[in-house]
Amino acid sequence: MIKVLIADDEDLVRSGLRTILSSAGDIEVVAECDDGVHVTELARLHRPNVALLDIRMRTSDGIDALRGLMMLPEPPAVSMLTTFDVDEYVREALRVGASGFLLKDTEPRHLIKAVRDLARGGAVLDPKVAARVVSTVADGARAAEPARRLLSMLSDRELEVVTLVGHGLSNAEIGQQLHLSEATVKGYVSAVLGKIGAANRVQAALVAYRGGLIA
């Protein structure tokens, strides 16, 4: 059973997320709160596999909560919840250790899949916010020489894969576009992450953006 913690200051959002996730037989929402203050305490108590944190809350922001979680001996995988307008908090969330970004109105099936992916050690990046996330943290020089050097180590097929990762596509969706099996795509993604030194798909997307693969 995948245990999930939700922190969002909007009751309606928390209720919607809980309802969606509880409909999956392998997911249980074990804790929730309306601010970031109690997130670490709840994580210690309930030991969730995944935490969904609102990136901005009225009484505290999700970044502080993320920092607290990352200090735990066995921190959960964390995805930040955001609206379409990704803001200045994104850069810090990535630096601290967020494994992804999801829209609050993510489709139910995509939300459930994202939680499963996070629990397996993956990273998630909603296609609708992918470009905004990478452009927010592009540090000005989008075609930076270090990123180009990393990308030069990839094969043509690996470049295709990392470009689609940068657009927020899942392994299954990449496989459909490139006419490859999901297992084959998973192998390509693992190879790409290893070659460019990225810890997860979000970091790979940043390299793709900085290297000029994503417009």
C-alpha positions in Angstrom: 0.0 0.0 0.0 1.3 3.4 -1.0 0.9 5.9 1.9 0.4 9.5 1.0 0.5 12.8 3.0 -1.3 15.9 1.6 -0.6 19.5 2.6 -2.8 22.2 1.1 -4.5 25.2 2.6 -7.6 24.8 0.4 -10.1 22.3 1.9 -11.7 21.6 -1.5 -8.3 20.7 -3.0 -7.4 18.4 -0.2 -10.9 16.7 -0.4 -10.6 16.3 -4.1 -7.1 14.8 -4.0 -8.1 12.5 -1.1 -11.2 11.2 -3.0 -9.2 10.6 -6.2 -6.3 8.8 -4.5 -8.6 6.8 -2.2 -10.3 5.4 -5.3 -7.1 3.5 -6.1 -6.9 0.2 -4.3 -3.1 0.5 -3.7 -3.1 4.1 -2.3 -4.1 5.3 1.1 -4.1 9.0 2.3 -2.7 8.6 5.8 -2.4 12.2 6.8 -3.3 15.7 5.7 -3.0 19.3 6.9 -3.7 22.8 5.8 -0.2 24.3 6.3 3.4 23.3 6.2 4.1 23.6 9.9 2.9 20.1 10.8 4.1 18.3 7.7 7.4 16.9 9.2 5.6 15.9 12.4 2.9 14.0 10.5 5.6 12.4 8.3 7.4 11.1 11.3 4.2 9.7 12.7 2.7 8.1 9.6 5.8 7.5 7.5 4.3 8.2 4.1 5.9 7.0 0.9 4.8 10.1 -1.0 4.0 13.7 0.0 2.0 16.2 -2.1 2.8 19.7 -0.9 1.1 23.0 -2.0 4.0 25.1 -3.1 2.5 28.2 -1.5 0.2 28.2 1.6 -1.2 31.1 3.6 0.4 30.4 6.9 3.6 28.8 5.6 5.0 27.7 2.2 5.6 24.3 0.9 9.4 24.9 0.6 9.8 25.0 4.4 7.8 21.8 4.7 10.0 20.2 1.9 13.2 21.2 3.8 11.8 19.5 6.9 10.9 16.3 5.0 14.3 16.1 3.3 16.0 16.1 6.8 14.2 12.9 7.8 16.2 9.7 7.8 13.9 8.2 5.2 12.1 11.1 3.5 9.1 10.5 1.2 9.2 11.3 -2.4 7.7 14.8 -2.8 5.8 16.5 -5.5 4.8 20.1 -5.3 1.3 21.1 -6.1 1.0 24.3 -8.1 -1.3 26.3 -10.3 -0.5 26.9 -14.0 1.5 30.0 -13.2 4.7 28.5 -11.8 6.6 31.1 -9.8 9.9 31.8 -8.1 9.5 29.0 -5.6 10.2 26.4 -8.3 13.9 26.9 -8.3 14.2 26.5 -4.6 11.9 23.4 -4.6 14.2 21.7 -7.1 17.3 22.6 -5.2 15.9 21.3 -1.9 14.8 18.0 -3.4 11.4 18.0 -5.0 10.8 15.1 -7.3 8.1 16.7 -9.4 5.4 19.3 -10.0 1.7 18.6 -10.5 -1.2 20.8 -11.2 -3.9 20.9 -8.6 -6.4 20.0 -11.2 -4.4 17.1 -12.7 -6.7 14.4 -14.2 -7.5 11.6 -11.7 -5.8 8.9 -13.7 -2.7 11.0 -14.2 -2.6 11.9 -10.5 -2.9 8.2 -9.4 -0.1 7.2 -11.9 2.1 10.1 -10.7 1.8 8.9 -7.1 2.7 5.4 -8.1 5.7 6.7 -10.1 6.9 8.7 -7.2 6.5 5.8 -4.8 8.7 3.7 -7.2 11.4 6.4 -7.0 10.5 8.2 -10.2 9.9 11.9 -10.9 6.8 13.5 -12.3 6.4 16.7 -14.3 2.9 17.6 -15.6 3.2 18.3 -19.3 1.2 21.5 -18.9 3.8 23.0 -16.6 6.9 21.3 -18.0 8.0 24.3 -20.2 7.2 26.8 -17.4 9.2 24.8 -14.9 12.3 24.5 -17.0 12.1 28.1 -18.1 11.7 29.4 -14.6 15.0 27.8 -13.6 16.9 28.3 -16.8 19.2 30.9 -15.2 19.2 33.1 -18.2 21.5 31.4 -20.6 19.1 28.7 -21.9 21.7 27.1 -24.2 24.5 26.9 -21.6 27.7 25.3 -22.7 27.8 22.8 -19.8 24.4 21.4 -20.8 25.4 21.2 -24.5 28.5 19.2 -23.5 26.4 16.7 -21.5 23.9 16.3 -24.3 26.7 15.7 -26.8 27.4 12.4 -25.1 23.9 11.1 -26.0 22.9 9.1 -29.1 20.3 10.4 -31.5 17.7 8.2 -29.9 18.7 9.3 -26.4 18.3 12.9 -27.5 14.8 12.2 -28.8 14.0 10.6 -25.4 15.3 13.3 -23.2 13.5 15.9 -25.3 10.2 14.2 -24.8 11.0 13.8 -21.1 11.5 17.5 -21.1 8.0 18.0 -22.4 6.7 16.0 -19.5 5.8 12.7 -21.3 5.7 9.4 -19.4 7.6 6.4 -20.6 4.5 4.9 -22.1 3.7 8.2 -24.0 7.3 8.4 -25.3 7.1 4.8 -26.4 3.9 5.6 -28.4 5.6 8.5 -30.1 8.8 6.7 -30.9 7.2 3.3 -31.6 9.2 1.6 -28.8 8.1 -0.6 -25.9 7.8 1.0 -22.5 10.6 -1.2 -21.2 12.9 0.0 -24.0 12.1 3.6 -23.2 12.8 2.9 -19.5 16.2 1.7 -20.5 16.9 4.7 -22.6 15.8 7.1 -19.7 18.0 5.3 -17.2 20.9 5.6 -19.7 20.3 9.3 -20.2 20.1 10.0 -16.5 23.4 8.2 -16.0 25.2 9.9 -18.8 24.2 13.5 -17.9 24.3 13.0 -14.2 20.7 13.8 -13.5 19.0 12.4 -10.4 15.6 12.3 -11.9 13.4 13.3 -14.9 12.9 16.9 -13.7 16.7 17.5 -13.7 17.0 15.8 -17.1 14.3 18.2 -18.4 16.4 21.2 -17.2 19.5 19.9 -19.0 17.4 19.5 -22.2 16.1 23.1 -21.9 19.5 24.6 -21.1 21.0 22.6 -24.0 18.5 24.0 -26.4 16.5 20.9 -27.1 13.2 22.5 -25.8 11.9 25.7 -27.4 
